[in-house]
């Protein structure tokens, strides 16, 4: 969904904008978890294939890839399940359009963007690497939410 379309929907019906935002976050979390499992399985397949072949260098490369993938997955998923669980009431309210105010979750967005796009969210001018395919602050502004993060998520 383009930033312009999301902004138009969110300005017209902020509850629908929140529903779309949180649905996107859940989709992104499930995509990242599935990708992590598939990536690990493929590295293990490579290790098994090269353990039968006398190619020690290739085996070590696959082993290193598996270790790096596991570390990256741990880095992301050490916090994501807990964050989703802690704020399940906010997420359920947004999905059912009964949420009381626009609420965004920067920490969850940052963790998932780091995992899916292999980089950290940059700060400063032009950063905005958040929300629906890097729409970022532009989407928040298009929705008229002014980049505020709801008090329910301030820790």
Beta strands, then each sheet from edge to edge (+ up, - down):
end
